[in-house]
Every structure is written in C-alpha cells, then in structure tokens.
Amino acid sequence: MKADNQKIDKMPGIKLFDGEKLLVIISMLGFGLAVGIAVYIGLYGAIIFPEGDLGRAFSFNAAIALFILSIAAILPIAGLSTRKRAAIRWTFTLTTLYAYAVETIQHFRGINPRFTRAGSAIDSIAGTLFGLDSLLIIIVTVLLAIPFYRKRQTNERPLLVLGIRYALFSTIIAFASGIWMIALQGRYTGEAGNLIVLHGLSFHALQALTLLGWLSERAYTCRRHALRRIHFGGFAWTLSIVLIGLQTALGCSVFELTVLPLLSGAMLLIWLVIFVAVAFKLLRPKPVSANPSSHRN
C-alpha cells in the first residue's frame, strides 16, 4: 500500500513514437490528403456523380491518419521483438496506403469505393480488396493489443498501459461496428440509427484514454489515486459507447433526449471532468524538490 501512495516522479526509458518515423510520415500523408480534399470541396463542392462524395473521403483520410498516428505512439510500448514490430509497422503502412488510394481515387472518379453500383468489375474488385484490407487492419490491431494485456507489460509504465488497455478495448468495439456496417452495406440501421457515431467515438478512445494515462503518470499524484482516475475515466468512456451501441441497435438516433443517450452523455461528461482534473493537476505549480525528476515522453 505504501508503494501505491508514493508519488510518480520518474519516467522509464520507453518513449512514445520511438522508432516509428515511417508510421508518422504515413499519418501526415493522410492529413495532407484530407487538407487537399477540403480545399477542393471549398472550390468545387463535395459531390461527384454518380456516387462520389468527397466529404466522406475527407473524413476517412483524416480518421485513418489519426488512427495510424495513435498506433505509432503506442507501438514502442507494446514490448514486441524487433521482427514482430517491423511486421506490424509494414502491414499498417501498406494497408493504409491502399486505403488512402482507393478511398480518394474512387470518390474523385465518382465511384463508391466499397459498394459501387455504377462502377465496372474492376471497381467491384477494388472494393472487395478494400474490405479485405480493412479486415487485415483489424487483425493486426488485435495482435498489437494482445501484449498490452499481459501482466509483465505493466512493469514499465503501468498508468500509460492501463489507459492503452481501455483504449484498445474501445477500438475493438469500433471494429465491430465497422464489420456491422459492411454487413449492412451502409451506416444506417432502423429508422434513425447511425453506426458512424459509434464507430468514430470508439476509435477516439485511442487518443482520449491513452492521453489520460499519459497525463496521469506525469501529474505528480500518488499512484493509487492515478490508477483510480484512469479506471473511472476508462470505464465511463467504455460504458458510454456501449450505451450508444444499444441505442443504435434499437434503430434510434443517439441525439434524441431519451434515457440511453442521456446516460451516455453523462458518462462522457465524467470522463471529461476526470481528464480536466488530471490536466490541472499537471499544470499546477509544484514544490521544488532536492532531487528534481526528469520527464520523458
């Protein structure tokens, strides 16, 4: 118990993004594509007949770029061997490049990149490969997640790893909603259910919950309190997306003022309060120590 109450004042040597320059570059490419598409939309509009919608290409490229940037951050923390880490890095690189290409080129051609009805046989094949590409991304992400749930993985940076565990669990829910959309060949279910809300919010856990763990280990608070904050914040976020999933499965909008959306919003508010509290704890002036600690990312 004494160890749990001591302050967290020393960062281990494992660093976020360490050795993952390639994935960062791939991420920046996606953001660049999104910016370019946004400029084009501003000049010429988003719709390209018969099926193209550049608004979807913009959001897709920005979203996958943010996802890959998050993967680049946590990959060094996974404790993988050099060979396994390289395999995951290159798989993400190649699958992401294909996704960028198909999503962007097809929408500019006026073709739905996934479920085209106006395209040729080649377009249909490209869409099928796009589905397989997405499936491969899911498989590799699950393989990356496994090491974070091993007990030994908590020895280096326990607070950060705890946040990543919650984040990756939410990411699996995001993938499940993606498979759901593939099965439906669209994002809508029932009268007003929209799976894209569940899909997007679940993916954003990779940033929200990982960042909560990262801030907590730097906030000079006792470990027991820090672990409690991460558990409460991670559970609140997870419960929120589960409630959104239930609302969507019922075919209802998540923006209507009914019990499930209100409870989901309350859970997100709890996460936000915890996140802000940790951030203020970090920014608060700290007493001068005789042995100042060195912070590393």
Beta strands, then each sheet from edge to edge (+ up, - down):
strand 1: 47-48
strand 2: 52-53
strand 3: 188-189
strand 4: 193-194
sheet 1: 1+ 2-
sheet 2: 3+ 4-
end
